[in-house]
Amino acid sequence: MQTPFPFSFPRFLPSATAAPLNRVPRAAVAVWGLALWLALVGNLPLWQRIDGMSGPLAHRVALIAGLGSLLTGAIAALLWLLAWPRVFRPVASGLLLVAGANSYFMWRYGVVMDPTMLASTLHTDTREVRDLLSWSLLTVLLFVAGPPLWALWRQPLVLRGGWHRAGRNAAGALAAFALLILAVLINFQGLASLMRNHKDLRYMANPLNSVYAAVRVAADRLPHQVRPLRPVGEDAALGASYARQARPPLLLLVIGETARAQNFGLDGYARDTTPALARWQSRGELVNFSQVRSCGTNTLVSVPCLFSPLTRAQGGDQPADRENLLDVLQRAGLAVLWLDNQAGCKGVCERVPHAYTNEHPVPLLCPGGECLDEAMLDGLDARLEALDPVRRARGVVLVMHQMGSHGPAYASRSPEGAKPFLPECRSNALPECSHEELVNAYDNSIAYTDRFLDRTLRWLRTRAEHGRNDTGLVYVSDHGESLGENGLYLHGLPYALAPDQQTHVPMVAWFSAGLRERAGLSMDCLRARSAEPLSHDHFFHTVLGLMDVNTRAHQPALDALAPCAAAG
């Protein structure tokens, strides 16, 4: 009895062609049919990108034909390796769904799938997933994955195992590799030039980009799950300022989310998105650092990198293999607390006290279960009082991880009564909004961050004025955002390809008179040096210097405040 034909092509083809196709082995039809579909339909964003390039039409057609043949061979080779009983159809279905999702995000947002993007996706929580869901996504999934899924599952596909199956799979994979090599040889110059001049295209090869990213993520991250972290700052000790202190220091580190310097009022933006911070700056109390670069283009990379002792060039943007800043501060004897209004601390806060706003949502500040950033200020004095009293008496480092301007639901990042820029985009399908509405929604989220920081600074100033702490604040965003420039939206592009909007981030600092005195800081010096280039590489060492924690892990050359501490 013959195995049922998986794609039912004879029903659609003339009867004269049905018999020859029925003599083709069923696995071969399934593999090559899926490979062709994925290479052609699953890569429509890639073909559109190449077709939009300059040059003669014949040249573009040759590039599409050559790259299409290469992708068909590569996908077929992968599918032949998976053509085993109980394996082929589930995995092939997964590849089709991945291809559909990738196509949507490349079409809609210009987002590509590389290892860091996949790792970030795997850490996405339900709130972020909800923000990305739309009817457009379902439509693209049905278009790209629907027809082959229906054909694949319409009738049973029997694949017998054993050496016979292994031989057929090996022969099929060799044929696929032969097609791949032939496509490269025939089109080598054109393809080599294309990949050399448009490096981002390699991340658009769908769904091979996701397969490659999955292998890289597994290879990079799984070993770190079984190996213990390397200790950092085992010699950490508090400096001389603690022996003579009248009040313990309280340093608040605010980790912003998706704020780009280009839309930050203090950084020269035409709109006044930061009026409250501008008032603090005009009084000479706040310093704005205008030339700061992020370590990565997504939270999963940038947040651990911020707290890492390693610079980006040293591997700070790689999965953490050692302890971080919070471990060193805690080892020195300080109290540490992490408050999170985001999708977690990406491993940074695992060994210190931490809490999440959605654990005890504030009714007025957490509509629909998602909290506004001001929820982190609710009951904050009580949270500090609950810390270890011995450590708290020495000093406290408090970290707040914002929801900030996380997209694409920018309108949800600011409350209804705090939207100075209207009308705003309320859709998560950003290209459907006008550019003006999109920018309005994003700018409202920046304006709300300004309001949140203003309330936070007033809380810190009150504690300083009441003699409870010498207080300070450092705010820096984890990465920036694209708002449609060059057809790009959101963030997460490979760092080497990322535009300035995704890597140029805002950073401000405020210190009470007591903290400036104990750290020896000169505000005039800080203001004079505020336009010098800085990056996330400086964060670890700057905080250690500001908190007067002595350790060999502290590198004064990367301490952004050190030159002005000497000046004070």
GUMI-527823 format. One line per field, with one value per residue (C-alpha): residue number from 1; y, x, z. Coordinates in Angstrom, 3 decimals, always signed. Example, Ala and Ser with C-alpha at 12.3 -4.5 7.8 and 13.67 -1.06 7.14 Angstrom:
nr: (1 | 2)
c2: (-4.500 | -1.060)
c1: (+12.300 | +13.670)
c3: (+7.800 | +7.140)
This chain:
nr: (1 | 2 | 3 | 4 | 5 | 6 | 7 | 8 | 9 | 10 | 11 | 12 | 13 | 14 | 15 | 16 | 17 | 18 | 19 | 20 | 21 | 22 | 23 | 24 | 25 | 26 | 27 | 28 | 29 | 30 | 31 | 32 | 33 | 34 | 35 | 36 | 37 | 38 | 39 | 40 | 41 | 42 | 43 | 44 | 45 | 46 | 47 | 48 | 49 | 50 | 51 | 52 | 53 | 54 | 55 | 56 | 57 | 58 | 59 | 60 | 61 | 62 | 63 | 64 | 65 | 66 | 67 | 68 | 69 | 70 | 71 | 72 | 73 | 74 | 75 | 76 | 77 | 78 | 79 | 80 | 81 | 82 | 83 | 84 | 85 | 86 | 87 | 88 | 89 | 90 | 91 | 92 | 93 | 94 | 95 | 96 | 97 | 98 | 99 | 100 | 101 | 102 | 103 | 104 | 105 | 106 | 107 | 108 | 109 | 110 | 111 | 112 | 113 | 114 | 115 | 116 | 117 | 118 | 119 | 120 | 121 | 122 | 123 | 124 | 125 | 126 | 127 | 128 | 129 | 130 | 131 | 132 | 133 | 134 | 135 | 136 | 137 | 138 | 139 | 140 | 141 | 142 | 143 | 144 | 145 | 146 | 147 | 148 | 149 | 150 | 151 | 152 | 153 | 154 | 155 | 156 | 157 | 158 | 159 | 160 | 161 | 162 | 163 | 164 | 165 | 166 | 167 | 168 | 169 | 170 | 171 | 172 | 173 | 174 | 175 | 176 | 177 | 178 | 179 | 180 | 181 | 182 | 183 | 184 | 185 | 186 | 187 | 188 | 189 | 190 | 191 | 192 | 193 | 194 | 195 | 196 | 197 | 198 | 199 | 200 | 201 | 202 | 203 | 204 | 205 | 206 | 207 | 208 | 209 | 210 | 211 | 212 | 213 | 214 | 215 | 216 | 217 | 218 | 219 | 220 | 221 | 222 | 223 | 224 | 225 | 226 | 227 | 228 | 229 | 230 | 231 | 232 | 233 | 234 | 235 | 236 | 237 | 238 | 239 | 240 | 241 | 242 | 243 | 244 | 245 | 246 | 247 | 248 | 249 | 250 | 251 | 252 | 253 | 254 | 255 | 256 | 257 | 258 | 259 | 260 | 261 | 262 | 263 | 264 | 265 | 266 | 267 | 268 | 269 | 270 | 271 | 272 | 273 | 274 | 275 | 276 | 277 | 278 | 279 | 280 | 281 | 282 | 283 | 284 | 285 | 286 | 287 | 288 | 289 | 290 | 291 | 292 | 293 | 294 | 295 | 296 | 297 | 298 | 299 | 300 | 301 | 302 | 303 | 304 | 305 | 306 | 307 | 308 | 309 | 310 | 311 | 312 | 313 | 314 | 315 | 316 | 317 | 318 | 319 | 320 | 321 | 322 | 323 | 324 | 325 | 326 | 327 | 328 | 329 | 330 | 331 | 332 | 333 | 334 | 335 | 336 | 337 | 338 | 339 | 340 | 341 | 342 | 343 | 344 | 345 | 346 | 347 | 348 | 349 | 350 | 351 | 352 | 353 | 354 | 355 | 356 | 357 | 358 | 359 | 360 | 361 | 362 | 363 | 364 | 365 | 366 | 367 | 368 | 369 | 370 | 371 | 372 | 373 | 374 | 375 | 376 | 377 | 378 | 379 | 380 | 381 | 382 | 383 | 384 | 385 | 386 | 387 | 388 | 389 | 390 | 391 | 392 | 393 | 394 | 395 | 396 | 397 | 398 | 399 | 400 | 401 | 402 | 403 | 404 | 405 | 406 | 407 | 408 | 409 | 410 | 411 | 412 | 413 | 414 | 415 | 416 | 417 | 418 | 419 | 420 | 421 | 422 | 423 | 424 | 425 | 426 | 427 | 428 | 429 | 430 | 431 | 432 | 433 | 434 | 435 | 436 | 437 | 438 | 439 | 440 | 441 | 442 | 443 | 444 | 445 | 446 | 447 | 448 | 449 | 450 | 451 | 452 | 453 | 454 | 455 | 456 | 457 | 458 | 459 | 460 | 461 | 462 | 463 | 464 | 465 | 466 | 467 | 468 | 469 | 470 | 471 | 472 | 473 | 474 | 475 | 476 | 477 | 478 | 479 | 480 | 481 | 482 | 483 | 484 | 485 | 486 | 487 | 488 | 489 | 490 | 491 | 492 | 493 | 494 | 495 | 496 | 497 | 498 | 499 | 500 | 501 | 502 | 503 | 504 | 505 | 506 | 507 | 508 | 509 | 510 | 511 | 512 | 513 | 514 | 515 | 516 | 517 | 518 | 519 | 520 | 521 | 522 | 523 | 524 | 525 | 526 | 527 | 528 | 529 | 530 | 531 | 532 | 533 | 534 | 535 | 536 | 537 | 538 | 539 | 540 | 541 | 542 | 543 | 544 | 545 | 546 | 547 | 548 | 549 | 550 | 551 | 552 | 553 | 554 | 555 | 556 | 557 | 558 | 559 | 560 | 561 | 562 | 563 | 564 | 565 | 566 | 567 | 568)
c2: (+0.000 | +3.386 | +6.129 | +8.850 | +11.868 | +14.709 | +17.755 | +16.392 | +18.130 | +15.712 | +17.224 | +20.611 | +19.459 | +18.048 | +14.294 | +13.878 | +15.051 | +13.175 | +9.813 | +11.030 | +13.003 | +9.991 | +8.033 | +10.587 | +9.435 | +11.100 | +12.407 | +14.061 | +15.889 | +17.041 | +18.202 | +19.977 | +21.418 | +22.941 | +24.123 | +25.935 | +27.483 | +28.684 | +30.000 | +31.889 | +32.879 | +32.779 | +35.227 | +37.824 | +40.620 | +39.651 | +39.635 | +42.984 | +44.398 | +43.222 | +44.396 | +47.859 | +48.207 | +50.312 | +48.717 | +47.074 | +44.891 | +41.938 | +42.158 | +42.188 | +39.240 | +37.309 | +38.025 | +36.861 | +33.719 | +32.889 | +33.569 | +31.807 | +28.685 | +28.840 | +29.142 | +26.352 | +24.030 | +25.009 | +24.611 | +21.307 | +20.010 | +20.910 | +19.275 | +16.086 | +15.813 | +16.042 | +13.630 | +11.000 | +9.462 | +11.631 | +14.391 | +15.811 | +17.232 | +18.869 | +20.448 | +21.483 | +23.054 | +24.959 | +26.264 | +27.436 | +29.323 | +30.846 | +31.895 | +33.534 | +35.425 | +36.509 | +37.751 | +39.830 | +41.545 | +42.178 | +43.632 | +45.679 | +46.834 | +46.125 | +43.768 | +40.876 | +37.653 | +37.333 | +35.490 | +38.457 | +39.076 | +35.429 | +35.414 | +38.571 | +37.007 | +33.980 | +36.325 | +38.172 | +38.048 | +37.821 | +41.596 | +42.181 | +39.382 | +40.946 | +44.270 | +42.577 | +40.693 | +42.069 | +40.992 | +41.876 | +39.259 | +36.615 | +37.548 | +37.166 | +33.878 | +32.509 | +33.692 | +32.336 | +29.236 | +28.389 | +26.656 | +24.406 | +23.539 | +22.478 | +20.362 | +18.900 | +17.755 | +17.028 | +13.366 | +11.006 | +11.168 | +7.824 | +7.896 | +4.557 | +4.564 | +2.348 | +2.220 | +2.573 | +5.907 | +7.008 | +6.290 | +8.201 | +11.149 | +11.190 | +11.098 | +13.907 | +16.029 | +15.524 | +16.622 | +19.699 | +20.549 | +20.109 | +22.671 | +25.023 | +24.743 | +25.097 | +28.278 | +29.718 | +28.844 | +30.258 | +33.471 | +33.834 | +37.365 | +38.790 | +37.035 | +37.874 | +41.543 | +41.521 | +40.032 | +42.286 | +45.512 | +44.594 | +42.598 | +42.830 | +40.585 | +37.527 | +37.997 | +38.046 | +34.520 | +32.964 | +30.591 | +29.770 | +32.943 | +31.520 | +28.114 | +29.770 | +32.051 | +29.082 | +27.182 | +30.243 | +30.985 | +27.382 | +27.300 | +30.649 | +30.318 | +26.668 | +26.318 | +29.279 | +27.508 | +24.748 | +26.639 | +28.765 | +32.474 | +33.760 | +35.964 | +39.682 | +42.068 | +39.520 | +42.217 | +44.772 | +47.012 | +50.339 | +53.366 | +55.944 | +58.084 | +55.506 | +55.767 | +59.458 | +59.603 | +61.429 | +59.946 | +56.801 | +57.287 | +56.329 | +56.028 | +55.405 | +53.905 | +54.258 | +51.975 | +53.489 | +51.486 | +52.307 | +56.023 | +57.522 | +60.710 | +62.131 | +62.686 | +63.783 | +67.478 | +67.977 | +66.667 | +69.392 | +67.908 | +70.582 | +69.488 | +70.048 | +66.412 | +66.904 | +70.141 | +68.949 | +67.766 | +71.070 | +72.892 | +70.740 | +71.464 | +75.225 | +75.297 | +73.762 | +70.525 | +68.103 | +67.181 | +65.890 | +63.666 | +64.157 | +61.699 | +58.266 | +54.999 | +51.799 | +48.411 | +46.697 | +47.308 | +45.234 | +44.826 | +41.301 | +42.524 | +46.046 | +45.540 | +42.780 | +44.724 | +47.860 | +45.990 | +43.937 | +44.671 | +44.007 | +46.570 | +45.742 | +45.103 | +42.682 | +40.683 | +42.582 | +42.144 | +38.349 | +36.065 | +36.745 | +34.379 | +36.362 | +38.323 | +41.907 | +45.314 | +44.406 | +41.424 | +43.674 | +46.308 | +43.668 | +42.005 | +45.354 | +45.469 | +47.780 | +47.121 | +46.516 | +46.427 | +45.949 | +47.110 | +45.955 | +47.268 | +45.351 | +41.761 | +40.906 | +41.881 | +39.470 | +37.677 | +40.783 | +40.837 | +37.107 | +37.244 | +40.438 | +41.404 | +42.218 | +42.872 | +43.375 | +45.897 | +43.318 | +41.250 | +43.842 | +46.096 | +49.581 | +49.917 | +53.432 | +52.893 | +49.375 | +49.390 | +46.014 | +44.462 | +46.512 | +49.158 | +52.665 | +53.446 | +55.583 | +52.344 | +51.773 | +54.832 | +53.463 | +52.411 | +52.970 | +54.136 | +50.946 | +48.836 | +50.440 | +49.954 | +46.238 | +45.869 | +44.470 | +47.233 | +46.704 | +47.042 | +49.892 | +51.833 | +51.719 | +52.719 | +51.682 | +51.217 | +51.065 | +50.103 | +50.865 | +49.149 | +51.125 | +50.149 | +53.514 | +53.783 | +50.093 | +49.599 | +49.064 | +50.072 | +53.497 | +54.930 | +52.551 | +54.000 | +57.255 | +57.866 | +59.613 | +62.796 | +63.154 | +63.247 | +66.649 | +65.557 | +64.636 | +62.924 | +59.829 | +56.394 | +53.826 | +50.866 | +48.336 | +47.995 | +51.083 | +51.515 | +51.917 | +55.187 | +58.462 | +59.417 | +62.391 | +60.192 | +57.668 | +60.310 | +61.866 | +58.560 | +57.985 | +61.551 | +61.169 | +58.185 | +60.299 | +63.082 | +60.550 | +59.390 | +63.059 | +63.196 | +59.944 | +61.145 | +64.472 | +62.685 | +60.442 | +63.386 | +65.172 | +62.042 | +61.854 | +65.568 | +65.192 | +62.363 | +64.485 | +67.582 | +65.553 | +64.284 | +60.634 | +60.063 | +61.637 | +60.956 | +60.732 | +59.519 | +58.253 | +57.631 | +55.940 | +54.174 | +50.609 | +51.276 | +53.504 | +53.005 | +53.410 | +55.240 | +54.547 | +56.050 | +54.149 | +51.810 | +50.593 | +50.333 | +49.212 | +48.061 | +44.990 | +45.272 | +43.717 | +46.328 | +46.770 | +47.563 | +49.540 | +53.196 | +55.990 | +56.086 | +52.633 | +53.234 | +56.943 | +57.097 | +59.751 | +59.881 | +62.330 | +62.534 | +64.413 | +64.487 | +66.109 | +68.489 | +65.833 | +63.205 | +65.715 | +66.603 | +63.018 | +62.112 | +65.352 | +66.104 | +69.444 | +70.268 | +72.840 | +70.128 | +67.705 | +70.285 | +71.139 | +67.483 | +66.501 | +66.468 | +64.074 | +60.581 | +57.992 | +54.528 | +51.733 | +50.615 | +53.375 | +52.470 | +49.695 | +51.695 | +55.015 | +53.551 | +51.899 | +55.188 | +57.191 | +54.739 | +54.681 | +50.914 | +49.915 | +46.898 | +45.912 | +45.475 | +49.263 | +50.893 | +54.667 | +55.241 | +54.086 | +56.038 | +58.901 | +60.955 | +60.398 | +63.520 | +65.669 | +63.948 | +65.076 | +68.571 | +68.675)
c1: (+0.000 | +1.422 | +2.002 | -0.666 | +0.577 | +1.184 | +0.612 | -2.199 | -0.682 | -2.427 | -5.789 | -4.637 | -2.499 | -3.632 | -4.051 | -1.113 | +1.262 | -0.274 | +1.316 | +4.924 | +4.516 | +3.010 | +6.147 | +8.289 | +9.104 | +6.713 | +9.463 | +11.181 | +7.992 | +7.455 | +11.065 | +11.501 | +8.001 | +8.547 | +12.050 | +10.762 | +7.867 | +10.070 | +12.748 | +10.292 | +7.252 | +8.960 | +11.592 | +9.406 | +10.817 | +14.308 | +13.302 | +11.575 | +14.697 | +16.910 | +14.391 | +14.462 | +18.215 | +19.710 | +21.090 | +19.798 | +16.701 | +18.555 | +21.199 | +18.581 | +16.750 | +20.033 | +20.731 | +17.254 | +17.548 | +21.006 | +20.193 | +16.841 | +18.571 | +21.097 | +18.362 | +16.331 | +19.340 | +20.200 | +16.618 | +16.215 | +19.443 | +18.137 | +14.767 | +16.404 | +18.318 | +14.980 | +13.034 | +12.440 | +9.280 | +7.588 | +10.147 | +9.599 | +6.089 | +6.316 | +9.695 | +8.666 | +5.527 | +7.629 | +9.879 | +6.845 | +5.422 | +8.816 | +9.150 | +5.730 | +6.517 | +9.920 | +8.344 | +5.839 | +8.413 | +10.737 | +7.853 | +6.358 | +9.318 | +12.493 | +13.517 | +15.848 | +16.478 | +20.030 | +21.249 | +20.733 | +17.245 | +16.291 | +17.707 | +15.752 | +12.599 | +12.987 | +13.009 | +9.865 | +7.034 | +3.309 | +2.823 | +5.341 | +3.869 | +0.428 | +1.762 | +3.011 | -0.174 | -2.293 | -4.582 | -1.773 | +0.436 | -2.296 | -2.809 | +0.878 | +1.095 | -1.861 | -0.393 | +3.134 | +2.472 | -1.185 | -1.122 | +1.904 | +0.671 | -2.685 | -0.963 | +1.508 | -1.132 | -4.015 | -3.105 | -0.786 | +2.871 | +4.502 | +8.273 | +9.816 | +13.004 | +16.036 | +19.016 | +16.820 | +15.513 | +19.024 | +20.289 | +17.468 | +17.960 | +21.698 | +21.167 | +18.606 | +20.883 | +23.777 | +21.560 | +20.527 | +24.151 | +24.985 | +22.314 | +23.651 | +27.237 | +26.163 | +24.226 | +27.289 | +29.662 | +27.420 | +26.631 | +29.731 | +30.742 | +27.252 | +26.424 | +29.789 | +29.362 | +25.788 | +26.763 | +29.809 | +27.916 | +24.646 | +25.627 | +22.170 | +20.787 | +22.367 | +19.949 | +16.967 | +17.479 | +14.296 | +14.018 | +17.748 | +18.383 | +16.358 | +18.065 | +21.483 | +20.413 | +19.080 | +22.349 | +24.368 | +22.177 | +22.411 | +26.179 | +26.690 | +24.274 | +23.916 | +27.494 | +26.896 | +23.890 | +26.060 | +29.258 | +29.366 | +29.927 | +33.446 | +33.690 | +34.353 | +35.715 | +36.449 | +38.592 | +35.748 | +35.706 | +34.171 | +36.453 | +37.410 | +34.295 | +32.184 | +34.224 | +33.398 | +29.912 | +27.098 | +24.459 | +24.572 | +24.558 | +21.551 | +22.274 | +19.379 | +20.220 | +17.359 | +17.724 | +15.632 | +13.967 | +14.064 | +14.762 | +16.768 | +18.759 | +17.382 | +13.964 | +15.306 | +14.693 | +17.928 | +19.872 | +18.658 | +15.380 | +13.106 | +10.245 | +10.368 | +9.951 | +11.928 | +10.627 | +11.028 | +14.604 | +15.351 | +14.261 | +16.567 | +19.373 | +18.718 | +19.157 | +22.606 | +21.634 | +21.509 | +24.090 | +23.093 | +25.613 | +24.843 | +27.172 | +26.454 | +26.459 | +24.697 | +26.378 | +23.664 | +20.443 | +18.177 | +17.580 | +18.954 | +22.375 | +22.493 | +21.311 | +23.813 | +26.509 | +25.783 | +26.507 | +29.396 | +33.024 | +33.875 | +33.691 | +31.845 | +35.149 | +36.137 | +32.909 | +30.517 | +27.858 | +28.133 | +26.253 | +27.544 | +30.240 | +31.065 | +29.432 | +28.330 | +28.246 | +25.451 | +27.444 | +30.454 | +28.379 | +26.726 | +30.071 | +31.437 | +28.668 | +26.097 | +22.351 | +21.160 | +17.592 | +16.324 | +12.800 | +11.526 | +8.712 | +9.934 | +10.289 | +12.917 | +16.493 | +18.091 | +19.967 | +21.568 | +19.542 | +19.357 | +21.682 | +20.377 | +16.960 | +14.532 | +10.846 | +8.446 | +5.643 | +3.164 | +3.546 | +1.512 | -0.057 | -1.145 | -4.769 | -4.512 | -1.083 | -1.494 | -4.456 | -4.967 | -2.167 | +0.605 | +2.078 | +3.219 | +6.718 | +5.454 | +4.287 | +7.916 | +7.695 | +4.695 | +5.693 | +9.357 | +10.325 | +8.859 | +10.781 | +14.028 | +13.176 | +12.718 | +16.342 | +19.018 | +19.450 | +23.216 | +23.799 | +21.293 | +23.172 | +26.271 | +24.540 | +21.994 | +22.120 | +18.620 | +18.000 | +14.769 | +14.221 | +11.674 | +9.030 | +9.950 | +9.235 | +8.966 | +7.243 | +5.320 | +2.490 | +3.974 | +0.556 | +0.353 | +3.539 | +1.943 | -1.295 | -4.253 | -3.709 | -0.074 | -0.050 | +1.164 | +1.523 | -1.666 | -3.011 | -0.972 | -0.656 | -2.636 | -1.947 | +0.847 | +1.078 | +3.279 | +3.431 | -0.347 | +0.000 | +1.161 | +4.705 | +3.409 | +1.100 | +3.880 | +6.346 | +3.666 | +3.053 | +6.773 | +7.396 | +4.589 | +6.439 | +9.616 | +7.610 | +6.245 | +9.774 | +10.555 | +7.619 | +8.685 | +12.272 | +11.010 | +9.006 | +11.978 | +14.350 | +11.948 | +11.782 | +15.582 | +15.894 | +13.400 | +15.426 | +18.560 | +16.935 | +15.600 | +19.100 | +18.323 | +20.731 | +23.262 | +21.388 | +22.100 | +20.591 | +22.039 | +19.637 | +20.697 | +18.686 | +19.499 | +19.205 | +17.389 | +14.631 | +13.865 | +10.675 | +10.427 | +13.725 | +14.904 | +11.927 | +13.123 | +11.006 | +11.626 | +15.176 | +17.403 | +19.367 | +22.852 | +25.071 | +27.318 | +24.263 | +22.236 | +21.486 | +22.378 | +18.796 | +19.248 | +22.619 | +22.703 | +20.992 | +20.254 | +21.979 | +21.595 | +22.964 | +21.911 | +23.734 | +22.733 | +25.178 | +26.062 | +26.893 | +28.924 | +30.910 | +31.679 | +32.653 | +34.581 | +32.640 | +32.794 | +29.560 | +31.345 | +33.748 | +30.910 | +29.082 | +32.257 | +32.878 | +29.250 | +29.618 | +32.589 | +31.954 | +30.782 | +29.248 | +27.777 | +31.388 | +31.788 | +28.783 | +30.300 | +33.400 | +31.560 | +29.183 | +32.024 | +33.913 | +30.852 | +30.033 | +33.676 | +34.051 | +37.697 | +38.527 | +41.004 | +38.009 | +37.569 | +39.329 | +39.691 | +40.223 | +36.615 | +35.200 | +33.353 | +33.304 | +36.901 | +38.352 | +35.761 | +36.228 | +39.843 | +38.637 | +36.315)
c3: (+0.000 | -0.966 | +1.565 | +1.218 | -0.749 | +1.720 | -0.490 | -2.737 | -5.755 | -8.218 | -7.296 | -8.655 | -11.597 | -14.968 | -14.988 | -17.377 | -14.673 | -11.760 | -12.430 | -12.630 | -9.389 | -7.650 | -8.455 | -6.609 | -3.042 | -0.623 | +1.692 | -1.285 | -2.256 | +1.327 | +1.820 | -1.510 | -1.458 | +1.989 | +1.074 | -2.004 | -0.098 | +2.761 | +0.411 | -1.787 | +0.277 | +3.684 | +2.456 | +0.752 | +2.986 | +1.827 | -1.844 | -1.432 | +0.165 | -2.723 | -5.319 | -3.745 | -4.219 | -6.975 | -10.099 | -13.286 | -13.011 | -14.533 | -11.801 | -9.048 | -10.592 | -10.810 | -7.130 | -6.095 | -8.229 | -6.889 | -3.255 | -3.626 | -4.948 | -2.125 | +0.498 | -1.080 | -0.923 | +2.645 | +3.909 | +2.056 | +3.603 | +7.055 | +6.386 | +5.086 | +8.350 | +10.166 | +7.931 | +10.605 | +12.072 | +14.736 | +14.058 | +10.600 | +10.779 | +14.248 | +13.495 | +9.974 | +11.444 | +13.944 | +11.173 | +9.211 | +12.191 | +12.963 | +9.321 | +9.463 | +12.665 | +11.354 | +8.131 | +10.070 | +12.257 | +9.322 | +7.295 | +10.112 | +12.172 | +10.203 | +13.040 | +12.192 | +14.071 | +15.375 | +18.512 | +20.839 | +19.483 | +19.976 | +23.504 | +24.255 | +22.795 | +25.058 | +28.067 | +26.981 | +29.510 | +28.857 | +29.052 | +26.273 | +24.180 | +24.544 | +23.256 | +20.084 | +19.202 | +16.379 | +13.549 | +11.152 | +12.809 | +12.442 | +8.790 | +7.958 | +9.859 | +7.902 | +4.612 | +5.161 | +7.250 | +6.597 | +3.178 | +3.800 | +7.303 | +5.871 | +3.223 | +5.717 | +8.195 | +5.799 | +5.386 | +7.272 | +6.273 | +6.966 | +7.318 | +8.139 | +10.188 | +9.968 | +7.633 | +4.558 | +5.825 | +6.805 | +3.321 | +1.651 | +4.008 | +3.379 | -0.381 | -0.154 | +2.021 | -0.418 | -3.304 | -1.335 | -0.532 | -4.213 | -5.126 | -2.466 | -3.721 | -7.339 | -6.516 | -4.751 | -7.596 | -10.314 | -8.446 | -6.251 | -7.189 | -6.964 | -3.684 | -2.108 | -2.986 | -1.683 | +1.685 | +1.989 | +1.321 | +3.062 | +6.134 | +7.645 | +4.881 | +6.479 | +9.407 | +7.018 | +5.642 | +6.976 | +8.904 | +8.843 | +10.811 | +13.711 | +13.484 | +13.583 | +16.432 | +18.438 | +18.056 | +19.071 | +22.082 | +23.264 | +22.773 | +24.505 | +27.410 | +28.358 | +29.653 | +31.976 | +33.479 | +34.883 | +35.739 | +38.902 | +38.448 | +38.906 | +42.008 | +41.593 | +44.200 | +46.903 | +48.554 | +48.560 | +51.634 | +52.558 | +52.391 | +54.984 | +54.453 | +56.320 | +59.513 | +59.902 | +58.336 | +60.103 | +57.815 | +55.659 | +51.894 | +49.785 | +46.075 | +43.702 | +40.305 | +37.819 | +34.803 | +32.044 | +29.299 | +25.583 | +26.068 | +23.225 | +23.628 | +20.384 | +22.043 | +25.426 | +26.032 | +27.974 | +24.981 | +22.639 | +21.375 | +19.921 | +22.171 | +25.912 | +26.934 | +30.183 | +31.774 | +35.373 | +34.865 | +33.138 | +36.323 | +38.436 | +35.981 | +35.952 | +39.731 | +39.307 | +41.054 | +38.132 | +35.500 | +32.072 | +30.278 | +26.609 | +24.850 | +26.329 | +24.363 | +25.361 | +25.563 | +23.544 | +21.665 | +23.904 | +27.618 | +27.876 | +26.755 | +28.141 | +31.715 | +32.611 | +30.740 | +32.779 | +36.006 | +34.644 | +35.569 | +31.913 | +29.157 | +25.975 | +24.216 | +26.999 | +26.666 | +28.901 | +26.229 | +26.433 | +28.863 | +32.347 | +33.613 | +36.749 | +39.550 | +39.069 | +40.715 | +43.144 | +44.435 | +45.097 | +46.888 | +49.053 | +49.785 | +50.959 | +53.580 | +51.995 | +51.773 | +48.211 | +46.888 | +43.315 | +42.419 | +39.030 | +36.870 | +33.835 | +32.652 | +35.260 | +36.042 | +33.508 | +36.273 | +37.776 | +41.013 | +41.736 | +44.765 | +46.386 | +47.816 | +44.996 | +44.444 | +41.535 | +41.258 | +39.961 | +43.137 | +45.080 | +42.428 | +43.441 | +42.193 | +40.770 | +39.248 | +37.873 | +35.468 | +33.847 | +35.891 | +34.252 | +36.538 | +35.764 | +36.987 | +39.876 | +41.510 | +42.488 | +44.765 | +46.659 | +50.187 | +49.373 | +52.885 | +54.336 | +51.825 | +52.940 | +56.611 | +55.938 | +54.801 | +57.099 | +59.748 | +60.111 | +56.383 | +56.096 | +58.769 | +56.557 | +53.324 | +50.695 | +46.951 | +45.503 | +41.875 | +40.019 | +36.668 | +34.661 | +32.166 | +30.669 | +26.948 | +26.148 | +22.805 | +20.743 | +23.109 | +23.870 | +24.724 | +27.699 | +29.197 | +30.287 | +32.218 | +30.601 | +32.579 | +31.552 | +27.756 | +26.552 | +22.923 | +21.057 | +19.044 | +19.832 | +18.278 | +20.256 | +18.011 | +18.480 | +14.687 | +14.484 | +10.681 | +10.681 | +12.614 | +11.161 | +12.053 | +14.048 | +16.142 | +16.725 | +17.898 | +20.113 | +21.879 | +22.359 | +23.555 | +26.077 | +27.544 | +27.852 | +29.478 | +31.963 | +32.771 | +33.458 | +35.870 | +37.543 | +37.984 | +39.375 | +42.078 | +42.818 | +43.151 | +45.513 | +47.656 | +47.794 | +48.610 | +51.472 | +53.004 | +52.715 | +54.213 | +57.152 | +57.864 | +57.165 | +54.275 | +51.965 | +48.761 | +45.062 | +41.791 | +38.536 | +35.654 | +32.412 | +29.732 | +28.724 | +24.973 | +22.508 | +19.939 | +16.245 | +15.344 | +11.636 | +10.503 | +7.416 | +7.842 | +11.263 | +14.395 | +17.993 | +18.808 | +18.878 | +15.640 | +15.748 | +17.372 | +14.342 | +12.207 | +14.734 | +13.990 | +16.376 | +17.691 | +19.250 | +20.940 | +21.962 | +25.350 | +27.994 | +31.365 | +34.270 | +37.801 | +40.951 | +44.298 | +47.582 | +49.216 | +51.781 | +49.144 | +47.122 | +50.217 | +51.244 | +47.642 | +47.104 | +43.935 | +42.155 | +40.329 | +38.179 | +37.046 | +36.313 | +34.222 | +32.337 | +31.491 | +30.843 | +27.038 | +27.043 | +25.568 | +28.065 | +27.787 | +29.864 | +30.336 | +32.951 | +35.101 | +37.276 | +38.164 | +38.620 | +41.207 | +43.131 | +43.227 | +44.261 | +47.068 | +48.196 | +47.832 | +47.658 | +45.508 | +42.844 | +40.523 | +40.479 | +37.529 | +38.122 | +34.387 | +33.810 | +36.762 | +35.084 | +38.309 | +39.372 | +37.672 | +39.413 | +42.769 | +42.699 | +41.746 | +44.751)
